[in-house]
Amino acid sequence: MPATDLGRMLLLGVLGVAASNYFYYLAIQRTNMATAIILQYTAPVWVLLYTVARGLQKATLQRVLAVGLALAGIALVIGIFGGGGFRLDPIGVTAALLAAFSFAFYNLGGHHILARYDRWTVLLYVIFSASLFWIVVNPPWKIAAAHYSAGQWLFMLFFSLISVLGPFSFYFAGLQHLEPTRAIVVSCLEPVFSIVIAAIALGEAVRLLQSVGIVLVLVAIVVVQVPDRKWREQITLVEPIE
């Protein structure tokens, strides 16, 4: 593998996978599941703004409408309108947005890498680099000092397999059988499932205006990914992975 591609994969692992997961978990801790995941899933919108700024795509009415819907939905979700002002934790909201930016960076940077290398190769290097990063930031002796119980270690093992390795592997496999546009539209169901499960299992309450905001953001994500005639034969840039 050329050193340039190797460096890109290592960078994707740190600024993409490691950063997006860390900020997403921080957002959940400081706010709630609904706010964290809906803000993270604005990544396609940020990718659109980037590609328009770089001249890679045109700011069509469809795309501008999608951005407007997403921003309106975010405002409702985080309580700027109709909820007595901005009441959510600023750190949590900022973390969720940083997770979205990291997510967008991963997809933009990984788009061409996946076209040239097998998904297992990409998965190996990306997760390996993310692991090396956390070993430096949070070294093993610091983890050992926490004195986790056997049950906690078992939970983290299954969590890493079910929440990280499994979804990444399945999504890469799905991209081999589905067009990228279809894959991203299907993956947009994840916020819906997450919010519903959080409401049922964790008892998180979702206000009416928040529900409207969630719907607006989901509609924006779908609209921004529907290719127009000119771009119908081109590959979509964003394929969310969670």
MODELLER restraints for C-alpha pairs under 7 A, 6 or more apart:
rsr = mdl.restraints
at = mdl.atoms
rsr.add(forms.Gaussian(group=physical.xy_distance, feature=features.Distance(at['CA:9:A'], at['CA:125:A']), mean=6.14, stdev=0.5))
rsr.add(forms.Gaussian(group=physical.xy_distance, feature=features.Distance(at['CA:9:A'], at['CA:126:A']), mean=5.46, stdev=0.5))
rsr.add(forms.Gaussian(group=physical.xy_distance, feature=features.Distance(at['CA:10:A'], at['CA:125:A']), mean=6.60, stdev=0.5))
rsr.add(forms.Gaussian(group=physical.xy_distance, feature=features.Distance(at['CA:10:A'], at['CA:126:A']), mean=5.85, stdev=0.5))
rsr.add(forms.Gaussian(group=physical.xy_distance, feature=features.Distance(at['CA:10:A'], at['CA:129:A']), mean=5.09, stdev=0.5))
rsr.add(forms.Gaussian(group=physical.xy_distance, feature=features.Distance(at['CA:12:A'], at['CA:106:A']), mean=5.64, stdev=0.5))
rsr.add(forms.Gaussian(group=physical.xy_distance, feature=features.Distance(at['CA:12:A'], at['CA:109:A']), mean=6.90, stdev=0.5))
rsr.add(forms.Gaussian(group=physical.xy_distance, feature=features.Distance(at['CA:12:A'], at['CA:126:A']), mean=6.25, stdev=0.5))
rsr.add(forms.Gaussian(group=physical.xy_distance, feature=features.Distance(at['CA:13:A'], at['CA:126:A']), mean=4.21, stdev=0.5))
rsr.add(forms.Gaussian(group=physical.xy_distance, feature=features.Distance(at['CA:13:A'], at['CA:127:A']), mean=5.87, stdev=0.5))
rsr.add(forms.Gaussian(group=physical.xy_distance, feature=features.Distance(at['CA:13:A'], at['CA:129:A']), mean=5.19, stdev=0.5))
rsr.add(forms.Gaussian(group=physical.xy_distance, feature=features.Distance(at['CA:13:A'], at['CA:130:A']), mean=4.67, stdev=0.5))
rsr.add(forms.Gaussian(group=physical.xy_distance, feature=features.Distance(at['CA:14:A'], at['CA:129:A']), mean=6.38, stdev=0.5))
rsr.add(forms.Gaussian(group=physical.xy_distance, feature=features.Distance(at['CA:14:A'], at['CA:130:A']), mean=5.00, stdev=0.5))
rsr.add(forms.Gaussian(group=physical.xy_distance, feature=features.Distance(at['CA:14:A'], at['CA:133:A']), mean=6.49, stdev=0.5))
rsr.add(forms.Gaussian(group=physical.xy_distance, feature=features.Distance(at['CA:15:A'], at['CA:102:A']), mean=6.13, stdev=0.5))
rsr.add(forms.Gaussian(group=physical.xy_distance, feature=features.Distance(at['CA:16:A'], at['CA:102:A']), mean=4.94, stdev=0.5))
rsr.add(forms.Gaussian(group=physical.xy_distance, feature=features.Distance(at['CA:16:A'], at['CA:103:A']), mean=5.85, stdev=0.5))
rsr.add(forms.Gaussian(group=physical.xy_distance, feature=features.Distance(at['CA:16:A'], at['CA:105:A']), mean=6.13, stdev=0.5))
rsr.add(forms.Gaussian(group=physical.xy_distance, feature=features.Distance(at['CA:16:A'], at['CA:106:A']), mean=4.50, stdev=0.5))
rsr.add(forms.Gaussian(group=physical.xy_distance, feature=features.Distance(at['CA:17:A'], at['CA:130:A']), mean=6.66, stdev=0.5))
rsr.add(forms.Gaussian(group=physical.xy_distance, feature=features.Distance(at['CA:18:A'], at['CA:130:A']), mean=5.29, stdev=0.5))
rsr.add(forms.Gaussian(group=physical.xy_distance, feature=features.Distance(at['CA:19:A'], at['CA:99:A']), mean=6.73, stdev=0.5))
rsr.add(forms.Gaussian(group=physical.xy_distance, feature=features.Distance(at['CA:19:A'], at['CA:102:A']), mean=6.17, stdev=0.5))
rsr.add(forms.Gaussian(group=physical.xy_distance, feature=features.Distance(at['CA:20:A'], at['CA:99:A']), mean=4.19, stdev=0.5))
rsr.add(forms.Gaussian(group=physical.xy_distance, feature=features.Distance(at['CA:20:A'], at['CA:100:A']), mean=6.92, stdev=0.5))
rsr.add(forms.Gaussian(group=physical.xy_distance, feature=features.Distance(at['CA:20:A'], at['CA:102:A']), mean=5.04, stdev=0.5))
rsr.add(forms.Gaussian(group=physical.xy_distance, feature=features.Distance(at['CA:20:A'], at['CA:103:A']), mean=5.66, stdev=0.5))
rsr.add(forms.Gaussian(group=physical.xy_distance, feature=features.Distance(at['CA:21:A'], at['CA:99:A']), mean=6.92, stdev=0.5))
rsr.add(forms.Gaussian(group=physical.xy_distance, feature=features.Distance(at['CA:23:A'], at['CA:95:A']), mean=4.87, stdev=0.5))
rsr.add(forms.Gaussian(group=physical.xy_distance, feature=features.Distance(at['CA:23:A'], at['CA:96:A']), mean=6.10, stdev=0.5))
rsr.add(forms.Gaussian(group=physical.xy_distance, feature=features.Distance(at['CA:23:A'], at['CA:98:A']), mean=6.44, stdev=0.5))
rsr.add(forms.Gaussian(group=physical.xy_distance, feature=features.Distance(at['CA:23:A'], at['CA:99:A']), mean=5.07, stdev=0.5))
rsr.add(forms.Gaussian(group=physical.xy_distance, feature=features.Distance(at['CA:24:A'], at['CA:36:A']), mean=6.35, stdev=0.5))
rsr.add(forms.Gaussian(group=physical.xy_distance, feature=features.Distance(at['CA:24:A'], at['CA:95:A']), mean=6.60, stdev=0.5))
rsr.add(forms.Gaussian(group=physical.xy_distance, feature=features.Distance(at['CA:24:A'], at['CA:96:A']), mean=5.58, stdev=0.5))
rsr.add(forms.Gaussian(group=physical.xy_distance, feature=features.Distance(at['CA:24:A'], at['CA:99:A']), mean=5.47, stdev=0.5))
rsr.add(forms.Gaussian(group=physical.xy_distance, feature=features.Distance(at['CA:26:A'], at['CA:92:A']), mean=6.48, stdev=0.5))
rsr.add(forms.Gaussian(group=physical.xy_distance, feature=features.Distance(at['CA:26:A'], at['CA:95:A']), mean=6.40, stdev=0.5))
rsr.add(forms.Gaussian(group=physical.xy_distance, feature=features.Distance(at['CA:27:A'], at['CA:36:A']), mean=5.35, stdev=0.5))
rsr.add(forms.Gaussian(group=physical.xy_distance, feature=features.Distance(at['CA:27:A'], at['CA:92:A']), mean=4.22, stdev=0.5))
rsr.add(forms.Gaussian(group=physical.xy_distance, feature=features.Distance(at['CA:27:A'], at['CA:93:A']), mean=6.37, stdev=0.5))
rsr.add(forms.Gaussian(group=physical.xy_distance, feature=features.Distance(at['CA:27:A'], at['CA:95:A']), mean=5.27, stdev=0.5))
rsr.add(forms.Gaussian(group=physical.xy_distance, feature=features.Distance(at['CA:27:A'], at['CA:96:A']), mean=5.17, stdev=0.5))
rsr.add(forms.Gaussian(group=physical.xy_distance, feature=features.Distance(at['CA:28:A'], at['CA:36:A']), mean=5.57, stdev=0.5))
rsr.add(forms.Gaussian(group=physical.xy_distance, feature=features.Distance(at['CA:30:A'], at['CA:89:A']), mean=6.25, stdev=0.5))
rsr.add(forms.Gaussian(group=physical.xy_distance, feature=features.Distance(at['CA:30:A'], at['CA:92:A']), mean=4.69, stdev=0.5))
rsr.add(forms.Gaussian(group=physical.xy_distance, feature=features.Distance(at['CA:31:A'], at['CA:88:A']), mean=6.51, stdev=0.5))
rsr.add(forms.Gaussian(group=physical.xy_distance, feature=features.Distance(at['CA:31:A'], at['CA:89:A']), mean=6.17, stdev=0.5))
rsr.add(forms.Gaussian(group=physical.xy_distance, feature=features.Distance(at['CA:31:A'], at['CA:92:A']), mean=5.44, stdev=0.5))
rsr.add(forms.Gaussian(group=physical.xy_distance, feature=features.Distance(at['CA:33:A'], at['CA:195:A']), mean=6.33, stdev=0.5))
rsr.add(forms.Gaussian(group=physical.xy_distance, feature=features.Distance(at['CA:33:A'], at['CA:198:A']), mean=6.51, stdev=0.5))
rsr.add(forms.Gaussian(group=physical.xy_distance, feature=features.Distance(at['CA:34:A'], at['CA:195:A']), mean=5.11, stdev=0.5))
rsr.add(forms.Gaussian(group=physical.xy_distance, feature=features.Distance(at['CA:35:A'], at['CA:77:A']), mean=6.35, stdev=0.5))
rsr.add(forms.Gaussian(group=physical.xy_distance, feature=features.Distance(at['CA:35:A'], at['CA:78:A']), mean=6.62, stdev=0.5))
rsr.add(forms.Gaussian(group=physical.xy_distance, feature=features.Distance(at['CA:36:A'], at['CA:96:A']), mean=5.21, stdev=0.5))
rsr.add(forms.Gaussian(group=physical.xy_distance, feature=features.Distance(at['CA:37:A'], at['CA:191:A']), mean=5.94, stdev=0.5))
rsr.add(forms.Gaussian(group=physical.xy_distance, feature=features.Distance(at['CA:38:A'], at['CA:191:A']), mean=6.24, stdev=0.5))
rsr.add(forms.Gaussian(group=physical.xy_distance, feature=features.Distance(at['CA:38:A'], at['CA:214:A']), mean=6.66, stdev=0.5))
rsr.add(forms.Gaussian(group=physical.xy_distance, feature=features.Distance(at['CA:39:A'], at['CA:74:A']), mean=6.84, stdev=0.5))
rsr.add(forms.Gaussian(group=physical.xy_distance, feature=features.Distance(at['CA:39:A'], at['CA:96:A']), mean=5.71, stdev=0.5))
rsr.add(forms.Gaussian(group=physical.xy_distance, feature=features.Distance(at['CA:39:A'], at['CA:97:A']), mean=5.96, stdev=0.5))
rsr.add(forms.Gaussian(group=physical.xy_distance, feature=features.Distance(at['CA:39:A'], at['CA:100:A']), mean=6.69, stdev=0.5))
rsr.add(forms.Gaussian(group=physical.xy_distance, feature=features.Distance(at['CA:40:A'], at['CA:96:A']), mean=5.61, stdev=0.5))
rsr.add(forms.Gaussian(group=physical.xy_distance, feature=features.Distance(at['CA:40:A'], at['CA:97:A']), mean=6.10, stdev=0.5))
rsr.add(forms.Gaussian(group=physical.xy_distance, feature=features.Distance(at['CA:40:A'], at['CA:99:A']), mean=5.70, stdev=0.5))
rsr.add(forms.Gaussian(group=physical.xy_distance, feature=features.Distance(at['CA:40:A'], at['CA:100:A']), mean=4.13, stdev=0.5))
rsr.add(forms.Gaussian(group=physical.xy_distance, feature=features.Distance(at['CA:41:A'], at['CA:100:A']), mean=6.39, stdev=0.5))
rsr.add(forms.Gaussian(group=physical.xy_distance, feature=features.Distance(at['CA:42:A'], at['CA:100:A']), mean=6.27, stdev=0.5))
rsr.add(forms.Gaussian(group=physical.xy_distance, feature=features.Distance(at['CA:42:A'], at['CA:221:A']), mean=6.96, stdev=0.5))
rsr.add(forms.Gaussian(group=physical.xy_distance, feature=features.Distance(at['CA:43:A'], at['CA:100:A']), mean=4.82, stdev=0.5))
rsr.add(forms.Gaussian(group=physical.xy_distance, feature=features.Distance(at['CA:43:A'], at['CA:101:A']), mean=6.26, stdev=0.5))
rsr.add(forms.Gaussian(group=physical.xy_distance, feature=features.Distance(at['CA:43:A'], at['CA:103:A']), mean=6.25, stdev=0.5))
rsr.add(forms.Gaussian(group=physical.xy_distance, feature=features.Distance(at['CA:43:A'], at['CA:104:A']), mean=5.01, stdev=0.5))
rsr.add(forms.Gaussian(group=physical.xy_distance, feature=features.Distance(at['CA:44:A'], at['CA:104:A']), mean=6.77, stdev=0.5))
rsr.add(forms.Gaussian(group=physical.xy_distance, feature=features.Distance(at['CA:44:A'], at['CA:221:A']), mean=6.51, stdev=0.5))
rsr.add(forms.Gaussian(group=physical.xy_distance, feature=features.Distance(at['CA:44:A'], at['CA:238:A']), mean=6.07, stdev=0.5))
rsr.add(forms.Gaussian(group=physical.xy_distance, feature=features.Distance(at['CA:45:A'], at['CA:67:A']), mean=6.10, stdev=0.5))
rsr.add(forms.Gaussian(group=physical.xy_distance, feature=features.Distance(at['CA:46:A'], at['CA:104:A']), mean=6.83, stdev=0.5))
rsr.add(forms.Gaussian(group=physical.xy_distance, feature=features.Distance(at['CA:47:A'], at['CA:104:A']), mean=5.89, stdev=0.5))
rsr.add(forms.Gaussian(group=physical.xy_distance, feature=features.Distance(at['CA:51:A'], at['CA:57:A']), mean=5.60, stdev=0.5))
rsr.add(forms.Gaussian(group=physical.xy_distance, feature=features.Distance(at['CA:52:A'], at['CA:58:A']), mean=5.64, stdev=0.5))
rsr.add(forms.Gaussian(group=physical.xy_distance, feature=features.Distance(at['CA:52:A'], at['CA:59:A']), mean=6.16, stdev=0.5))
rsr.add(forms.Gaussian(group=physical.xy_distance, feature=features.Distance(at['CA:62:A'], at['CA:224:A']), mean=6.96, stdev=0.5))
rsr.add(forms.Gaussian(group=physical.xy_distance, feature=features.Distance(at['CA:63:A'], at['CA:224:A']), mean=5.42, stdev=0.5))
rsr.add(forms.Gaussian(group=physical.xy_distance, feature=features.Distance(at['CA:66:A'], at['CA:220:A']), mean=4.37, stdev=0.5))
rsr.add(forms.Gaussian(group=physical.xy_distance, feature=features.Distance(at['CA:66:A'], at['CA:221:A']), mean=6.99, stdev=0.5))
rsr.add(forms.Gaussian(group=physical.xy_distance, feature=features.Distance(at['CA:66:A'], at['CA:223:A']), mean=5.87, stdev=0.5))
rsr.add(forms.Gaussian(group=physical.xy_distance, feature=features.Distance(at['CA:66:A'], at['CA:224:A']), mean=5.47, stdev=0.5))
rsr.add(forms.Gaussian(group=physical.xy_distance, feature=features.Distance(at['CA:67:A'], at['CA:220:A']), mean=6.69, stdev=0.5))
rsr.add(forms.Gaussian(group=physical.xy_distance, feature=features.Distance(at['CA:69:A'], at['CA:216:A']), mean=5.63, stdev=0.5))
rsr.add(forms.Gaussian(group=physical.xy_distance, feature=features.Distance(at['CA:69:A'], at['CA:217:A']), mean=6.25, stdev=0.5))
rsr.add(forms.Gaussian(group=physical.xy_distance, feature=features.Distance(at['CA:69:A'], at['CA:220:A']), mean=5.52, stdev=0.5))
rsr.add(forms.Gaussian(group=physical.xy_distance, feature=features.Distance(at['CA:70:A'], at['CA:216:A']), mean=6.22, stdev=0.5))
rsr.add(forms.Gaussian(group=physical.xy_distance, feature=features.Distance(at['CA:70:A'], at['CA:217:A']), mean=4.49, stdev=0.5))
rsr.add(forms.Gaussian(group=physical.xy_distance, feature=features.Distance(at['CA:70:A'], at['CA:220:A']), mean=5.38, stdev=0.5))
rsr.add(forms.Gaussian(group=physical.xy_distance, feature=features.Distance(at['CA:72:A'], at['CA:213:A']), mean=6.96, stdev=0.5))
rsr.add(forms.Gaussian(group=physical.xy_distance, feature=features.Distance(at['CA:73:A'], at['CA:213:A']), mean=3.71, stdev=0.5))
rsr.add(forms.Gaussian(group=physical.xy_distance, feature=features.Distance(at['CA:73:A'], at['CA:214:A']), mean=6.04, stdev=0.5))
rsr.add(forms.Gaussian(group=physical.xy_distance, feature=features.Distance(at['CA:73:A'], at['CA:216:A']), mean=4.98, stdev=0.5))
rsr.add(forms.Gaussian(group=physical.xy_distance, feature=features.Distance(at['CA:73:A'], at['CA:217:A']), mean=5.11, stdev=0.5))
rsr.add(forms.Gaussian(group=physical.xy_distance, feature=features.Distance(at['CA:74:A'], at['CA:213:A']), mean=6.18, stdev=0.5))
rsr.add(forms.Gaussian(group=physical.xy_distance, feature=features.Distance(at['CA:74:A'], at['CA:217:A']), mean=6.94, stdev=0.5))
rsr.add(forms.Gaussian(group=physical.xy_distance, feature=features.Distance(at['CA:75:A'], at['CA:81:A']), mean=6.48, stdev=0.5))
rsr.add(forms.Gaussian(group=physical.xy_distance, feature=features.Distance(at['CA:76:A'], at['CA:209:A']), mean=5.91, stdev=0.5))
rsr.add(forms.Gaussian(group=physical.xy_distance, feature=features.Distance(at['CA:76:A'], at['CA:210:A']), mean=5.44, stdev=0.5))
rsr.add(forms.Gaussian(group=physical.xy_distance, feature=features.Distance(at['CA:76:A'], at['CA:213:A']), mean=4.88, stdev=0.5))
rsr.add(forms.Gaussian(group=physical.xy_distance, feature=features.Distance(at['CA:77:A'], at['CA:210:A']), mean=4.38, stdev=0.5))
rsr.add(forms.Gaussian(group=physical.xy_distance, feature=features.Distance(at['CA:77:A'], at['CA:213:A']), mean=5.19, stdev=0.5))
rsr.add(forms.Gaussian(group=physical.xy_distance, feature=features.Distance(at['CA:77:A'], at['CA:214:A']), mean=6.52, stdev=0.5))
rsr.add(forms.Gaussian(group=physical.xy_distance, feature=features.Distance(at['CA:78:A'], at['CA:86:A']), mean=6.82, stdev=0.5))
rsr.add(forms.Gaussian(group=physical.xy_distance, feature=features.Distance(at['CA:78:A'], at['CA:88:A']), mean=6.28, stdev=0.5))
rsr.add(forms.Gaussian(group=physical.xy_distance, feature=features.Distance(at['CA:79:A'], at['CA:85:A']), mean=6.07, stdev=0.5))
rsr.add(forms.Gaussian(group=physical.xy_distance, feature=features.Distance(at['CA:79:A'], at['CA:86:A']), mean=5.37, stdev=0.5))
rsr.add(forms.Gaussian(group=physical.xy_distance, feature=features.Distance(at['CA:79:A'], at['CA:87:A']), mean=6.50, stdev=0.5))
rsr.add(forms.Gaussian(group=physical.xy_distance, feature=features.Distance(at['CA:80:A'], at['CA:86:A']), mean=4.66, stdev=0.5))
rsr.add(forms.Gaussian(group=physical.xy_distance, feature=features.Distance(at['CA:107:A'], at['CA:237:A']), mean=6.84, stdev=0.5))
rsr.add(forms.Gaussian(group=physical.xy_distance, feature=features.Distance(at['CA:107:A'], at['CA:238:A']), mean=5.39, stdev=0.5))
rsr.add(forms.Gaussian(group=physical.xy_distance, feature=features.Distance(at['CA:107:A'], at['CA:239:A']), mean=6.34, stdev=0.5))
rsr.add(forms.Gaussian(group=physical.xy_distance, feature=features.Distance(at['CA:108:A'], at['CA:237:A']), mean=6.31, stdev=0.5))
rsr.add(forms.Gaussian(group=physical.xy_distance, feature=features.Distance(at['CA:108:A'], at['CA:238:A']), mean=6.82, stdev=0.5))
rsr.add(forms.Gaussian(group=physical.xy_distance, feature=features.Distance(at['CA:111:A'], at['CA:237:A']), mean=6.57, stdev=0.5))
rsr.add(forms.Gaussian(group=physical.xy_distance, feature=features.Distance(at['CA:114:A'], at['CA:122:A']), mean=6.97, stdev=0.5))
rsr.add(forms.Gaussian(group=physical.xy_distance, feature=features.Distance(at['CA:119:A'], at['CA:172:A']), mean=6.07, stdev=0.5))
rsr.add(forms.Gaussian(group=physical.xy_distance, feature=features.Distance(at['CA:167:A'], at['CA:242:A']), mean=6.32, stdev=0.5))
rsr.add(forms.Gaussian(group=physical.xy_distance, feature=features.Distance(at['CA:168:A'], at['CA:241:A']), mean=6.21, stdev=0.5))
rsr.add(forms.Gaussian(group=physical.xy_distance, feature=features.Distance(at['CA:168:A'], at['CA:242:A']), mean=6.88, stdev=0.5))
rsr.add(forms.Gaussian(group=physical.xy_distance, feature=features.Distance(at['CA:171:A'], at['CA:241:A']), mean=6.71, stdev=0.5))
rsr.add(forms.Gaussian(group=physical.xy_distance, feature=features.Distance(at['CA:175:A'], at['CA:183:A']), mean=6.67, stdev=0.5))
rsr.add(forms.Gaussian(group=physical.xy_distance, feature=features.Distance(at['CA:180:A'], at['CA:235:A']), mean=6.68, stdev=0.5))
rsr.add(forms.Gaussian(group=physical.xy_distance, feature=features.Distance(at['CA:180:A'], at['CA:236:A']), mean=5.90, stdev=0.5))
rsr.add(forms.Gaussian(group=physical.xy_distance, feature=features.Distance(at['CA:180:A'], at['CA:239:A']), mean=6.71, stdev=0.5))
rsr.add(forms.Gaussian(group=physical.xy_distance, feature=features.Distance(at['CA:181:A'], at['CA:225:A']), mean=6.50, stdev=0.5))
rsr.add(forms.Gaussian(group=physical.xy_distance, feature=features.Distance(at['CA:181:A'], at['CA:236:A']), mean=5.97, stdev=0.5))
rsr.add(forms.Gaussian(group=physical.xy_distance, feature=features.Distance(at['CA:184:A'], at['CA:239:A']), mean=5.40, stdev=0.5))
rsr.add(forms.Gaussian(group=physical.xy_distance, feature=features.Distance(at['CA:184:A'], at['CA:240:A']), mean=6.46, stdev=0.5))
rsr.add(forms.Gaussian(group=physical.xy_distance, feature=features.Distance(at['CA:185:A'], at['CA:222:A']), mean=6.06, stdev=0.5))
rsr.add(forms.Gaussian(group=physical.xy_distance, feature=features.Distance(at['CA:187:A'], at['CA:240:A']), mean=6.85, stdev=0.5))
rsr.add(forms.Gaussian(group=physical.xy_distance, feature=features.Distance(at['CA:198:A'], at['CA:204:A']), mean=5.92, stdev=0.5))
rsr.add(forms.Gaussian(group=physical.xy_distance, feature=features.Distance(at['CA:199:A'], at['CA:205:A']), mean=6.12, stdev=0.5))
